Amino acid sequence: MYCGKAKRFDLAIKAFNVISLIPGNADSRKQALRSIATLSIAASICGKQQLSKKLLSEYYGACFYDYRQRTSELFHLVASGNITEIFQLLEDTDQIHTSCIPLELQSKIFYLAGYYEGYSGMFKAYRLLQRVRGIPAAEKAQQLHCLFETLPYSKPHEGVNRGDFACQLLTHGPSLSGNAKTSVVDLAVETQKLAPENERLPRMKAILKFLVKTPTNIPGRAVETLIQEAIRVNDVSLAIAGHAFIHPNFTHPVDHYYNLVNVALSLDENKLVGILLREFRESSFTPDDRMVNLLLVYAARVSSADDAYATVQKVVKNEKGTYRFLLQEVIQKLSAEGDDRRVVELWKDYVSTVHPWEIDPKTIRARFIMYRNEGNLVKAEAFLSELSKMGLSFDKYCYSALQQMNLNVGNLERAKAIRKEVKEKLLGAELSRIEELEKYRRMMETNVNKKSNERSTAGNIRFLTDQSDLGFARNSLLYGDQVAVPDEEDEDELQDESG
């Protein structure tokens, strides 16, 4: 074969003769015979017709002894690459004996048919060879395998014909090897999109029927394309059936789920996504970031609160802490439906993996503003109590509103207690800040290597104070023990936010 690739066909013949003389080397001799047959085709394509016939004569003389004249003619037609005359000869099946067409030669016929006439030519060759008398069923299956081995080398034209070709083989062909199944499914799925609109669905069902009948390691991308097309033509049952096939047989479930959920979400096919979510929650594999993002988007925006909660619980259980920033929309969805128990339960998992300053205060504020707008003081106080148990607290806007809610119903003592609590928190925060500033001042005074172009100590302290003010303004929204005293401007902001 190496000699053939280098177009040194004379050396290839010498190599074959040497191999033929080695005693007890039957396997190498058999492989060499196949190589000689391949070289004869290569020589023909390179325009070396005489050499091609010589190579084929070597093959013919070494393997076969009792073929009739028409058999020899078929060999030479294959060597010359005349596919039209090959077809004519195959149609005259009465003059061709079954033993004159070994699988190696059939493979070359398929190759030539595909090379010169595309997939339609290969299909024609397949039908003609199937008509040859006396070929046993087992050999016909091998024949089809030879056909599919040569598919990648054929001209990719006449898409509808090759789609017909693949679907007919899927429906009526004999049992195939794994590689042949992979080739035919890829071909069928790829080409059914080129078929007329009214033929697509029957073709897809034929493909799916084949898959279900002969489960094997079919490439996931093929079935995903099939499912995508099924969704596009609004045949959800076919999409679900396709998924039912691939689910137990696919080797990379994360990739499959990601692609399938993404397709279903993009097409607003909520029924299919719901099925996928349930399977995901019951499965044992751990999702990756892409999958979790898609699931949470669905759970938060499309699914019911029950599905959202169960999905997030699965995510947190599998990768606690990794996806904590993706839970906010689901928490807000549960909050909007008034599901306090599960909101708090999700927060417990959520805050156990994050620092307090990483929690978005808007999530808490959104829930509280809902209570305030409802005028539900009992729920608002209970909500604050649950947050306190987790080491969280309201921000200054919520405290201001809670104080006002108590004043509105005449709970003066509670309103005073809230204001006192806020002042104590503020005092603690100020003392902590002063202590940090003092530490920084002492550190700067002992820094003997300070460059001349740096700020002065006083300037640095002022700078830190300015920055600390900014940080304190942020932390006052987040830390339970650093909450600023509400003022009239805060009340205005709260009114603006609540709309």
N, C-alpha and C positions, 0 to 999 in steps of 0.2 A: 504494500500500500504506500509505503514511503517512496519507493521508486516511481509509483504511478503519479503521486503528487508532484514529483520532480520532473514528470513527463519523460522519465527514462524507462520506457516500456521494454526495451531490449534487456535491461538489467532485471526488470520484473520477471521476465520469462526465465532468465538464468536462475533467479532466486527460487522460482517455482520448481524448476528442475532439480535444484539441490535439495529442496525440502522433500520432493517426491522420492528421492533416493535414500532418505534417512529411514532406517528400519524402525518399526514400532512407533511411528510418530503420526498416528492416524488423526489425532485432533488437529495438529499443525497442518497436515495435508488437507483436511476438510476446510480449514480456515483459508488456506492458500487457494483452494479451488474457488471459494466464494470471492476471494480477492481478484483472481484472474477474470471472473465473470464481470466484476465491477470495472476492472481495468479495460475490458473490451468496450464497455459503454463509454468510458472516459476517452478512450482513443478515438471512438467514433465522433464524439462531440468536438474533439480537437481537430477533426478533419483528416485523421489518419485511418482511412477506411480499410486499406489493405492490412495494416497492423492490427486493426480491430478484428478482422476476420481470422488473422493468425492466432491472436490471443483466444478467440472464441473456439478455434479448432483445438487448441490445447485443452481447453475446458471440456469441449465436446468429446475429444478422444480419451481423456482421462476418466470421464464419468459415465458416459453412455455408449452403448455398443450396438443396439438393435433398433434405433429409430428409423422411421421411414423418411422418404425424401422430403415430405412436407414439414417434418419436425426440424430437419436441418435448415430448411428455408426460414422457419420461424426464428431460429437462432440468428441467422444472418440478417433478418429484418430488424431484430432487436439491436444487433451490432451496428447496423447502418442508421438506426434512429428513425426509420420510416414508419411513423405511428399510423398513418392512413392505411398502408398495406398490412400492418399488423392487425388492425381492426377487421380488415377484409378477410384475412386468414382465419381469425378467431370466429368470425361469423359462419365460416364453413366448417362447423365442428365435426362433421362426419369424417373429415380427413385428418383429424388431429387426435392422437391417442392421449389419454390422461397422463401417462407416464412421461410424456415429452415436455411437460411444463413443470419443472421443479419449482419450489418456492422461490429460489434465488432468481429464476427467470421471471416469475410472476412479479416479483418486487421491481425488477428492471422495467417491466411493461408498465406498471403503475407509475414509476418514476417518469418514463418517457411521456405517458399520457398526460400526467400533470404538468410536465415541463412545457409541452407544446400546446395543450388544449385546456389546461386549467382543471378545476375540480369536476367540471362536466365530463371532461375526457377520462378522468379517473373513475367516475361513476360508470361510464360506458364500459371501460375495461373491466371493472368489477362485475358488471352484469354479464358480459361475454364470457368471462372466465368461470362464472357460476354455472353457465350452461354446458360447459365441457363435461362430457359423460364420464362417469366412473370416479370422480373425485370424492373421497369419503368426507363425512361431515366434520371430522376432526381436522382434516386438512383444509376444509373451507374456512374454519375458524382461524387457522393459521394464515390462510390467504388474506382474510380481512385484517389480521394483525399486520401483515406485510404492507397492506394498503395504508393503514394509518401511520405506520412508521415513515412513509414517504410523503405524508400530507404537508409537513412544513416546507418541503422543497418544491411545491407546486405553485403555479402562478395564482395569486389571490384575486382573480377576477370572477365575474359572473356570480355575484353574491347570492342572489336568490336561488340559483341552481345548487350552489354548494350547501345552502341552508336546507333545500329539499333533500339533497344527498344525505346530509347528516341526520336529519329527522327520520328519513326512511330507514337508515341503518339502525338508528336507535330503536325504532318500532319493530322492524322485521329482521334485523341482523342477528347472527348467532352470538353466543357468549363471547365477550371480549376480555383481553387482558387489562390489567390496571392502566398501563400506558395508553392502550387503544381507547379505553373509556375516557381518559383525561383528554385525549386529542379530539374525540368526537363531541364531547360535551362542550369544550371550548369552542369548537367550530359551530355547533348548533346554536349556542347562546349568542355568539358573536354575530352570526348571520341572520338570525330570525328577526333582528331589528330592521333588516333591509327588505323584509317581506311586505306584501300589501297589508294594510291595516286589519282586514278581516281574516287574515291567515295567521296573525301573530299568536293569538291566544291558543288555537289548536296546536300550534307547534310547541309552545311552551309547555302545554299539558303533556304532549308526547315526550318531551325531554324529562319532565318531572316523573312521568310514569316509568320511564326507563331507570331513572335514579332510584326510585323507591323499589323497583323490582330487583335491581342489582346494586345494592349499596357497596360503595368502595371509597377509596380516598380521592374523591373528586375535588379539584381545586375550588376553594371557597369563593374565589372571585367570580367563577362561572355561575354558581348558584345565586350569589348576591346580585349579579346582573339579571338573572332570571326573576328574582324576587322584585327587584326594582321595576322591571318592565311590567310585572303582574300588578304592582301597586299603581303604576302609571295608567293602566287600562282599567283600574278600579275593580280588579279581581282579588279582593283581600283573602278569600279562601285559598286561592292558589299561592299567594305569598306566604300564608301561614303554613300551608302544606310543604312549601319549599323549605321554610325554616324548620319544620318538624323533621325533615330529612337531614338537614345539615347539622342540627343541634347535637345529636349523639355521635356524628361521624367526623365532625370537623376537629382539627388538631390545634387550632389557635382561636379559642372562643372569644378572647378579648377583642381581637381584630374583627372577628365576624360580628359580634354584638355592636361594636362601635359603628361599623359600616351600615349595618341594618337599621339601627336606631336612628342614625343620622339621616338615612333615606326616608324612613317613616316620619320623622319629625319634619323634614323639609316638605313632605307632601301632606302634612296634617293628618296622617293616618293614625289616629289615637288608639284605635282598637288593637292594632298590631303592636304599637309601643307598649300598651298596657300588658299584653302577653309577654313581651320581652322583659319588662320590668319584673313581673312575677317570677319568671324563670331566673332572672339575675339574682333576685333575693333568695331564691332557693338553691342557687349554685354554690360551689365551693371556691371558685377562682376569684382572685383579687383583681379588681379593675385598675386600669391605669388612669392618668389624669384626663385624657380625652374622653374616656367612657364616663367618668364621674361628672365631668362638666355637662355632657349631654343628658345624663340621667337627672341631674339636679335641675337643669333648665326645664326638662319635661315635668318633673315632680312639682316644681314651683309654679309653672305657668299654665300647664295643661291638665295635669292629673288632679285627682281629688286630694283632700287633706290627708286621708288615710294612706293613699299611695305615696304621697310626699313624705310623710312621717316614716313609713316602713322603708322607703328607699334610703333616706338619710341615715336611719339606724343601721342599715346594712353597710353603708359607706363608712360610718364612724367605727363600726365594729371591726371592719377589715383593716382600715388604715387610720387609726385614731391620731389626730393631730396633723395629718398630711393635707387633709381637705377642709380644714376648719374654716377657711375664708370663703368657702363656696356655699355655706349653709345659710347665709343671711336671707336669701330670697325665700327659702323654705320656711324659716322662722317667721318671716313677715306674712307668708301665706296662712300659716296656722294662727298667727295673731289676728289677721283680718277675719278669720272665721270664729274668733273668740275661744279658741281651744287653749285655755290657760295651762292646763295640766301638762299637755305635751310641749307647749312652748317652754315651760320651765324645765321639763325633763331634757329637752334638746339642749337648752342652755347649760345644764349641768355637765353634759358631755363636752359641750363647746368650750366652756370656760375652764375646764380642767386641763386643757391643752394650750391655753394662751395666757399671756400676761394681761392684766386689766386694761392697760393702755392700748392693747390691740383690738379691743371690742369697739365696734362702731356704736357710738351713743345714739345714733338715729334709730337703731333697731329697738332700743328700749323706749326712746321718746315716742316712736310711732305707736307703740302699744299703749303707752300712758295717755297720749292725746286722745285716743279712741275712748278711753274711760272718761276723760274729762269732758269730751263732747257729749257723751251719754249722761253726764252728771252722776256717774256711778262711783260714789266715794268709797263704798265698801270694797269693790274690786280694786280700786286704785291703791287703797291701803294694804290690801292683801298682796297685791303685786309687789309693792315696796318691801313687804315682809319677806317674800320669797327671794327677792334679790339680795336682801341683807344676809340671808342664810348662806348665800353663795359668795359673800364678800363683795357684792356689787352694790351700787346705789344709783339713785336718780341723778341727773345733771341739774344744774341750777335752775334751768327753765321748768323742769318737772317739779322741783321743790317749790318754786314760786307758785305754780298752778295748784299744787296740792294744798299749799297754805291758803290760797284764795278759795278753794273748794270747801275747806273747813270753815272759813269765815262766812261763806255764803249760807251754810246750814247752821250757823251759830255755835260751832265748836271752837270757842275762843281759846280754851286751854290747849287744845291740840295744835292750833295755829301758832300759839306762842312757843310750844315745845318744838315745833318744826323750825321756827326761826332761831331758837336757842341752839338746836342741834347743828344748824348750818353755821352759826357763829363759832361754835366749838370746833367744827371741822376746819373752818377758815383759819382760826387761831393756830391750830395744829399745823396747818399747811404753811402759814407764815413763819412760825418758829423753825420749822424744818428748812425753809428756804434761807432764813437768816444764818442758820448753822452752816449750811453749805457755802454761803458766801464768805463766811468767816474762815472756813477751811481754805477756800481758794485764795483769800487775801494773804494768809500766812504762807501758803505755798509760793505765791508770787514774790513775797518779800525775801524768801530764802533762795530764790533762783538767781544765783550770782552770774550765770552765763547768759543773762538776757541780752538780746541784741539791741543796739541803740535805736533801730527803726521800729521796735515794737511799741505798742501802746504803753502808757504809764500804768502803774497799779490801779490808780483811781479810774483811769479810762477803761481798764480791763474789767474792773468791778462794775462800772456803769454799763459796759457792754454786756457782761454776764447778766446783770440785773434786767437789762432790756430783753435779752434772749430768754431769761428765766421767766419774765413776765409772759412772753409768748408761750413758753412751755407750760407755765402754770395755767394760762387760759385754756390750753388744750387739755391738760391733766385734770382741770377742774370739771371738765365734761365727762371724764372717764373714771377717775379714782373715787371710790366711795368716801375716802377720808380726806379729800381735798376739794371741797365744794364751796364755791364762792357764794357770798350773800346775794340773794336776788334783789334787784332794784327795779325802778320803773321802766328803764330801757329794756331790761330782760322781759318784762311783762309784754312790752310792745312786740318784741321779737317772737315771743310765744304766740301772741295773737296772729302775727303774720304767718307763722308756720302752720297753724291750725286752719288757716284759710277762713 
